[in-house]
Amino acid sequence: MAAIFYAGDSTVKFNKIDTYPQTGMSQAMLLFLKEGVEMKSFAQNGRSTKSFIDEGRLNGIKKEIKEGDFLFVQFGHNDEKDDPARHTDPDTTFRENLMKFIDVAREAKAYPVLITPIARRLFDQEGNFLSGSHGAYPEAVRQTGKEANVPVIDMTSITEAYLASIGDIGTKAYFMWPKDNTHLKPEGAVLMADLLCRELEKLGSPYSDLLTGRIEIEENKGLDVS
């Protein structure tokens, strides 16, 4: 069976008990995968496309990925940081780095998938959701995918709409609240993975072939959002 190589940051990372309850999307996605599909998560906290590549993590993927595998690429949270070790420009270096991931997948005859970053949980004092926290980076992902003829799953737009729909109080159940509006609890990671897998289903084969019967996530089911 195929393997999914997932490159990303802390919102994607496969966490261990020492960081519980923080949970990443690659970890929760295991619930949705067909038996035999392997998840190989290379995601690490605080990484941007630049630092991920500079640390040799993309080379690590290149050594393992094979024909018929999938490379999911999800960055943006840290590329926007004002930090020379991580910052990229959305119009130039960010897009150039995304192409490096695409090239690694294509050289191996694997399937690249670009994924825009999930939205941060941000509301104003009146309880209105604040969109656009990732600036120009989601659009840079969309344009890169369009130009390179690579599928793009727009998790930024999807999660912005979802978080706005359930509101300030409801969204607290999914993030490492209080104070943390970026990192996910198990409930949040499962929700985000569910939203991602819905989009994979829409892409059809071979992407939908990765998935087993997807559980339906009902809003706030069984969650204490007080």
C-alpha positions as a Markdown table, in Angstrom:
| # | Residue | x | y | z |
|---|---|---|---|---|
| 1 | Met | 0.0 | 0.0 | 0.0 |
| 2 | Ala | 0.9 | 3.6 | -0.4 |
| 3 | Ala | 2.5 | 5.8 | 2.3 |
| 4 | Ile | 1.7 | 9.4 | 3.1 |
| 5 | Phe | 4.7 | 11.6 | 3.8 |
| 6 | Tyr | 3.4 | 14.7 | 5.6 |
| 7 | Ala | 5.7 | 17.8 | 5.8 |
| 8 | Gly | 4.6 | 20.6 | 8.1 |
| 9 | Asp | 4.7 | 22.4 | 11.4 |
| 10 | Ser | 3.2 | 21.9 | 14.9 |
| 11 | Thr | -0.4 | 21.9 | 13.6 |
| 12 | Val | 0.6 | 18.7 | 11.6 |
| 13 | Lys | 3.1 | 17.0 | 14.0 |
| 14 | Phe | 2.6 | 13.5 | 15.3 |
| 15 | Asn | 2.9 | 14.2 | 19.1 |
| 16 | Lys | 3.9 | 11.9 | 21.9 |
| 17 | Ile | 2.7 | 11.8 | 25.5 |
| 18 | Asp | 5.1 | 14.4 | 26.7 |
| 19 | Thr | 3.3 | 17.0 | 24.7 |
| 20 | Tyr | -0.3 | 15.7 | 25.3 |
| 21 | Pro | -3.0 | 16.9 | 24.8 |
| 22 | Gln | -1.4 | 18.8 | 21.8 |
| 23 | Thr | -2.2 | 16.7 | 18.7 |
| 24 | Gly | -1.4 | 17.3 | 15.1 |
| 25 | Met | -3.3 | 16.6 | 11.9 |
| 26 | Ser | -1.1 | 13.8 | 10.8 |
| 27 | Gln | -1.7 | 12.0 | 14.0 |
| 28 | Ala | -5.5 | 12.3 | 13.8 |
| 29 | Met | -5.6 | 11.4 | 10.2 |
| 30 | Leu | -4.7 | 7.8 | 11.1 |
| 31 | Leu | -8.4 | 7.4 | 12.0 |
| 32 | Phe | -9.5 | 8.0 | 8.4 |
| 33 | Leu | -6.9 | 5.9 | 6.5 |
| 34 | Lys | -7.5 | 2.6 | 4.9 |
| 35 | Glu | -5.8 | -0.4 | 6.5 |
| 36 | Gly | -2.3 | -0.7 | 5.2 |
| 37 | Val | -1.8 | 3.0 | 4.3 |
| 38 | Glu | 1.2 | 4.2 | 6.3 |
| 39 | Met | 1.5 | 7.7 | 7.8 |
| 40 | Lys | 5.1 | 9.0 | 7.8 |
| 41 | Ser | 4.9 | 12.4 | 9.5 |
| 42 | Phe | 8.0 | 14.5 | 9.2 |
| 43 | Ala | 6.3 | 17.6 | 10.6 |
| 44 | Gln | 8.0 | 19.4 | 13.5 |
| 45 | Asn | 7.1 | 22.3 | 15.8 |
| 46 | Gly | 8.2 | 25.7 | 14.6 |
| 47 | Arg | 9.3 | 24.8 | 11.1 |
| 48 | Ser | 8.8 | 26.8 | 8.0 |
| 49 | Thr | 9.6 | 25.6 | 4.5 |
| 50 | Lys | 13.0 | 27.2 | 4.9 |
| 51 | Ser | 14.0 | 25.7 | 8.2 |
| 52 | Phe | 12.5 | 22.3 | 7.2 |
| 53 | Ile | 14.6 | 22.2 | 4.1 |
| 54 | Asp | 17.7 | 23.7 | 5.8 |
| 55 | Glu | 17.6 | 21.0 | 8.5 |
| 56 | Gly | 17.7 | 18.2 | 5.9 |
| 57 | Arg | 14.1 | 17.1 | 6.5 |
| 58 | Leu | 13.1 | 17.2 | 2.9 |
| 59 | Asn | 16.2 | 15.2 | 2.0 |
| 60 | Gly | 15.0 | 12.6 | 4.5 |
| 61 | Ile | 11.7 | 12.4 | 2.7 |
| 62 | Lys | 13.5 | 12.1 | -0.6 |
| 63 | Lys | 15.4 | 9.1 | 0.6 |
| 64 | Glu | 12.3 | 7.2 | 1.5 |
| 65 | Ile | 9.5 | 8.3 | -0.8 |
| 66 | Lys | 8.7 | 5.9 | -3.6 |
| 67 | Glu | 6.4 | 5.6 | -6.6 |
| 68 | Gly | 2.7 | 5.7 | -5.7 |
| 69 | Asp | 3.3 | 7.4 | -2.4 |
| 70 | Phe | 1.9 | 10.8 | -1.5 |
| 71 | Leu | 3.6 | 14.0 | -0.2 |
| 72 | Phe | 1.4 | 16.4 | 1.7 |
| 73 | Val | 2.9 | 19.8 | 2.2 |
| 74 | Gln | 1.4 | 22.2 | 4.7 |
| 75 | Phe | 3.2 | 25.3 | 5.8 |
| 76 | Gly | 2.6 | 29.0 | 6.5 |
| 77 | His | 2.4 | 29.5 | 10.2 |
| 78 | Asn | 6.2 | 30.0 | 10.6 |
| 79 | Asp | 7.2 | 31.2 | 7.1 |
| 80 | Glu | 5.5 | 34.5 | 8.1 |
| 81 | Lys | 7.6 | 34.9 | 11.3 |
| 82 | Asp | 10.1 | 37.7 | 11.5 |
| 83 | Asp | 13.0 | 35.3 | 12.0 |
| 84 | Pro | 15.9 | 35.0 | 9.5 |
| 85 | Ala | 16.1 | 31.2 | 10.1 |
| 86 | Arg | 12.5 | 30.7 | 9.1 |
| 87 | His | 11.1 | 33.7 | 7.2 |
| 88 | Thr | 10.2 | 33.4 | 3.5 |
| 89 | Asp | 8.6 | 35.9 | 1.1 |
| 90 | Pro | 5.2 | 34.7 | 0.0 |
| 91 | Asp | 5.8 | 35.9 | -3.6 |
| 92 | Thr | 9.3 | 34.5 | -4.0 |
| 93 | Thr | 11.2 | 32.2 | -1.6 |
| 94 | Phe | 8.1 | 30.6 | -0.1 |
| 95 | Arg | 6.8 | 29.5 | -3.6 |
| 96 | Glu | 10.3 | 28.4 | -4.6 |
| 97 | Asn | 10.5 | 26.2 | -1.6 |
| 98 | Leu | 7.1 | 24.7 | -2.3 |
| 99 | Met | 8.3 | 23.8 | -5.7 |
| 100 | Lys | 11.2 | 21.9 | -4.1 |
| 101 | Phe | 8.7 | 19.7 | -2.3 |
| 102 | Ile | 6.8 | 19.2 | -5.5 |
| 103 | Asp | 10.0 | 18.2 | -7.4 |
| 104 | Val | 10.9 | 15.6 | -4.8 |
| 105 | Ala | 7.5 | 14.0 | -5.1 |
| 106 | Arg | 7.5 | 14.0 | -8.9 |
| 107 | Glu | 11.1 | 12.7 | -9.2 |
| 108 | Ala | 9.9 | 9.7 | -7.1 |
| 109 | Lys | 6.7 | 9.4 | -9.2 |
| 110 | Ala | 4.7 | 10.2 | -6.0 |
| 111 | Tyr | 1.7 | 12.4 | -5.7 |
| 112 | Pro | 2.3 | 15.9 | -4.3 |
| 113 | Val | -0.6 | 17.7 | -2.5 |
| 114 | Leu | -0.3 | 21.3 | -1.3 |
| 115 | Ile | -2.4 | 22.3 | 1.8 |
| 116 | Thr | -2.9 | 25.8 | 3.0 |
| 117 | Pro | -2.4 | 26.4 | 6.8 |
| 118 | Ile | -5.3 | 26.0 | 9.2 |
| 119 | Ala | -6.7 | 29.2 | 10.5 |
| 120 | Arg | -5.7 | 30.6 | 13.9 |
| 121 | Arg | -8.5 | 30.9 | 16.5 |
| 122 | Leu | -8.9 | 34.7 | 16.6 |
| 123 | Phe | -12.0 | 36.7 | 17.6 |
| 124 | Asp | -12.5 | 40.4 | 18.5 |
| 125 | Gln | -14.1 | 41.6 | 21.7 |
| 126 | Glu | -17.6 | 41.4 | 20.0 |
| 127 | Gly | -17.0 | 37.8 | 19.2 |
| 128 | Asn | -16.4 | 38.3 | 15.4 |
| 129 | Phe | -14.0 | 35.9 | 13.8 |
| 130 | Leu | -10.8 | 37.6 | 12.5 |
| 131 | Ser | -9.8 | 36.1 | 9.2 |
| 132 | Gly | -6.6 | 36.6 | 7.2 |
| 133 | Ser | -4.2 | 35.8 | 9.9 |
| 134 | His | -1.8 | 34.1 | 7.4 |
| 135 | Gly | -1.6 | 37.1 | 5.1 |
| 136 | Ala | -0.5 | 36.3 | 1.6 |
| 137 | Tyr | 0.8 | 32.8 | 2.3 |
| 138 | Pro | -2.4 | 30.8 | 1.6 |
| 139 | Glu | -2.8 | 32.6 | -1.8 |
| 140 | Ala | 0.8 | 31.8 | -2.6 |
| 141 | Val | 0.1 | 28.1 | -2.0 |
| 142 | Arg | -3.0 | 28.3 | -4.2 |
| 143 | Gln | -1.1 | 30.0 | -7.1 |
| 144 | Thr | 1.8 | 27.6 | -6.8 |
| 145 | Gly | -0.5 | 24.6 | -7.1 |
| 146 | Lys | -2.3 | 26.2 | -10.0 |
| 147 | Glu | 0.9 | 26.9 | -11.9 |
| 148 | Ala | 2.5 | 23.5 | -11.1 |
| 149 | Asn | -0.8 | 21.6 | -11.8 |
| 150 | Val | -0.8 | 20.2 | -8.3 |
| 151 | Pro | -3.9 | 19.6 | -6.1 |
| 152 | Val | -4.4 | 22.3 | -3.4 |
| 153 | Ile | -6.6 | 21.7 | -0.4 |
| 154 | Asp | -7.5 | 25.1 | 0.9 |
| 155 | Met | -7.7 | 24.4 | 4.7 |
| 156 | Thr | -7.3 | 28.2 | 5.4 |
| 157 | Ser | -10.6 | 29.0 | 3.8 |
| 158 | Ile | -12.4 | 25.9 | 5.1 |
| 159 | Thr | -11.3 | 26.4 | 8.7 |
| 160 | Glu | -11.9 | 30.1 | 8.7 |
| 161 | Ala | -15.5 | 29.5 | 7.6 |
| 162 | Tyr | -15.9 | 26.7 | 10.1 |
| 163 | Leu | -14.5 | 28.5 | 13.1 |
| 164 | Ala | -16.6 | 31.6 | 12.3 |
| 165 | Ser | -19.7 | 29.5 | 12.1 |
| 166 | Ile | -19.3 | 28.0 | 15.6 |
| 167 | Gly | -18.1 | 31.1 | 17.3 |
| 168 | Asp | -15.7 | 32.2 | 20.1 |
| 169 | Ile | -17.0 | 29.8 | 22.8 |
| 170 | Gly | -17.4 | 26.8 | 20.6 |
| 171 | Thr | -13.9 | 26.9 | 19.1 |
| 172 | Lys | -12.2 | 26.8 | 22.5 |
| 173 | Ala | -12.9 | 23.0 | 22.6 |
| 174 | Tyr | -10.6 | 22.4 | 19.7 |
| 175 | Phe | -7.5 | 24.4 | 20.6 |
| 176 | Met | -5.0 | 24.3 | 23.5 |
| 177 | Trp | -7.1 | 26.9 | 25.3 |
| 178 | Pro | -6.6 | 28.9 | 27.4 |
| 179 | Lys | -4.2 | 31.3 | 25.7 |
| 180 | Asp | -3.2 | 29.0 | 22.7 |
| 181 | Asn | -5.1 | 29.8 | 19.6 |
| 182 | Thr | -2.9 | 27.9 | 17.2 |
| 183 | His | -2.2 | 24.3 | 18.5 |
| 184 | Leu | -4.8 | 21.6 | 18.5 |
| 185 | Lys | -6.2 | 19.3 | 21.2 |
| 186 | Pro | -7.3 | 15.8 | 20.1 |
| 187 | Glu | -10.8 | 17.0 | 19.3 |
| 188 | Gly | -9.4 | 19.8 | 17.1 |
| 189 | Ala | -7.0 | 17.5 | 15.3 |
| 190 | Val | -9.7 | 15.0 | 14.5 |
| 191 | Leu | -12.0 | 17.8 | 13.3 |
| 192 | Met | -9.2 | 19.2 | 11.0 |
| 193 | Ala | -8.3 | 15.8 | 9.7 |
| 194 | Asp | -12.0 | 15.2 | 8.9 |
| 195 | Leu | -12.2 | 18.4 | 7.0 |
| 196 | Leu | -9.1 | 17.5 | 5.1 |
| 197 | Cys | -10.3 | 14.0 | 4.2 |
| 198 | Arg | -13.6 | 15.4 | 2.9 |
| 199 | Glu | -11.5 | 17.3 | 0.4 |
| 200 | Leu | -9.4 | 14.3 | -0.5 |
| 201 | Glu | -12.7 | 12.5 | -1.2 |
| 202 | Lys | -13.7 | 15.2 | -3.6 |
| 203 | Leu | -10.4 | 14.8 | -5.5 |
| 204 | Gly | -11.3 | 11.3 | -6.3 |
| 205 | Ser | -8.8 | 8.5 | -7.1 |
| 206 | Pro | -6.0 | 8.0 | -6.2 |
| 207 | Tyr | -6.4 | 10.5 | -3.3 |
| 208 | Ser | -9.8 | 9.1 | -2.1 |
| 209 | Asp | -8.3 | 5.6 | -2.3 |
| 210 | Leu | -6.4 | 6.4 | 0.9 |
| 211 | Leu | -9.5 | 6.6 | 3.0 |
| 212 | Thr | -11.7 | 4.1 | 4.8 |
| 213 | Gly | -15.2 | 4.8 | 5.9 |
| 214 | Arg | -15.0 | 8.3 | 7.3 |
| 215 | Ile | -16.6 | 9.0 | 10.6 |
| 216 | Glu | -19.0 | 12.0 | 10.7 |
| 217 | Ile | -17.9 | 14.7 | 13.1 |
| 218 | Glu | -20.9 | 16.4 | 14.6 |
| 219 | Glu | -20.5 | 19.9 | 16.0 |
| 220 | Asn | -19.5 | 19.9 | 19.6 |
| 221 | Lys | -20.7 | 16.3 | 20.1 |
| 222 | Gly | -19.7 | 15.2 | 23.6 |
| 223 | Leu | -17.6 | 18.3 | 24.2 |
| 224 | Asp | -17.7 | 20.6 | 27.1 |
| 225 | Val | -17.4 | 24.1 | 25.6 |
| 226 | Ser | -18.3 | 26.0 | 28.7 |
